Amino acid sequence: MHIRALEYDSEGKDVPEDIRGSALFHCGPIMKQMDDGSWRVIAAGPTTSARMNKLEPEMIERFGIRAIIGKGGMSKDVAEAMRRCGCVYLAATGGAAILLAEGLCNCRGCEWLDLGMAEAMWRFDTQKFGPLIVAMDAEGNSLYEDVRKSLVRDA
């Protein structure tokens, strides 16, 4: 989804407006299409965010992303883009796919399903979504970096 959004925007093609100012959830949801054509989320576990390190700074800056949800944290380059743009990283608990799916109360649609279920851009309404931890804030602070520094200091 990230590559397609950036390519389309660069080429002047339409990019779903929902992406601008949004929260991105690094997730490969398991979805079920209902008889009426609507979609229901079955499971929505976070995926490792570091896979997006190369693309995320540009996504944050180009589309004004406000929050990223995933697991494992992101690079210093991403943290710097987050600081410049007022974005935060919210850590979701791995293994909590069913609990997180319960907070995705309404699937409002999908873009780019041709990329596959896990790579498509899903749009959800949320209610009581979480638990989430602010692991990287909009000031450049990172719980991941704090832990790394404490491990080096204590070694």
Buried (B, 14 or more C-beta within 10 A) or exposed (E): BBEBBBEBBEEEEEBBEEBEEBBBBBBBBBBEEEEEEEBEBEBBBBBEBBBBBEBBBBBBBBBBBBBBBBBBBBBEEBBEBBBEBBBBBBBBBEEBBEBBBEBBEEBEEBBBBEEEEEBBBBBBEEEEBBEBEEBBBBEEBBBBBEEEEEEEEEE
